[in-house]
Amino acid sequence: MSPRNKKVKPGDLVILTKVPPGLLEGLPKKDQKAIREIVGKPIVFVEYDDSGRLELEFTDSEGIIHFIYVDPIFIRLADRQADKNDSED
């Protein structure tokens, strides 16, 4: 997803397709684990920063809220219909 192609709007669910290089460097092990666990799962897009990165928000398994900033190439828009169907099962 290109920063110029801003199809994602605040509040949309997005999928982190992989952990961007360098994102985990220097972070505590618990934070690294939390980020790895959300890859491939729908998380909330908050806003774009001044550099065009996406601010993403998620809550880990311990109830801790995290914010990460990633380049748009590492996300895709979540398929809301698929998510809705999963929740109806």
C-alpha positions in Angstrom: 0.0 0.0 0.0 1.5 3.3 -1.1 1.5 6.3 1.2 -0.1 8.3 -1.7 -2.9 5.7 -2.0 -4.5 6.4 1.4 -7.5 4.0 1.1 -7.2 3.2 4.8 -9.1 5.6 7.1 -8.8 6.0 10.8 -10.8 3.3 12.6 -10.3 0.8 9.8 -9.1 -2.7 10.6 -5.8 -3.6 8.9 -3.6 -6.6 8.8 0.2 -6.4 9.6 1.6 -8.8 7.0 5.0 -9.1 8.5 7.2 -7.5 11.2 9.1 -4.6 9.5 12.9 -4.9 9.7 14.3 -3.2 12.8 10.9 -2.7 14.5 11.7 -5.2 17.3 15.3 -4.0 17.9 15.8 -2.7 21.4 12.2 -3.5 22.6 11.6 -5.5 25.7 10.9 -9.2 25.0 7.2 -8.8 26.1 6.7 -6.1 23.5 8.5 -8.1 20.8 6.2 -11.1 21.6 3.1 -8.9 21.5 4.0 -7.5 18.1 4.8 -11.0 16.6 1.5 -12.3 17.8 -0.6 -9.7 15.9 1.0 -10.4 12.5 -1.9 -11.6 10.3 -4.6 -10.5 12.7 -6.9 -7.5 12.3 -5.8 -4.4 14.3 -7.0 -0.8 14.4 -5.5 1.9 12.2 -5.3 5.1 14.2 -3.8 7.7 11.8 -0.9 8.5 9.5 2.1 10.3 11.0 4.0 13.1 9.3 6.2 10.6 7.5 3.3 8.7 6.0 3.6 5.7 8.4 0.5 4.2 9.9 -0.1 4.3 13.6 -1.6 1.0 14.7 -3.2 0.2 18.0 -3.7 -3.2 19.5 -4.2 -4.8 22.9 -2.0 -7.8 23.9 -3.0 -11.0 25.7 -2.3 -9.3 29.0 -4.5 -6.4 28.3 -1.7 -3.9 27.6 -2.4 -1.4 24.8 0.4 -1.0 22.2 1.0 1.6 19.5 3.3 0.9 16.6 4.3 2.8 13.5 4.8 1.0 10.2 5.3 1.8 6.6 2.2 1.1 4.5 3.9 -1.7 2.6 3.6 -3.9 5.6 -0.2 -3.7 6.0 -3.3 -4.6 4.0 -6.9 -3.6 4.6 -8.7 -6.3 6.6 -11.5 -8.1 4.9 -14.4 -7.0 7.0 -16.8 -9.5 5.5 -14.5 -12.4 6.4 -14.1 -11.0 9.9 -17.9 -10.6 10.2 -18.4 -14.2 9.0 -15.9 -15.5 11.5 -17.7 -13.8 14.4 -21.0 -15.3 13.3 -19.8 -18.9 13.7 
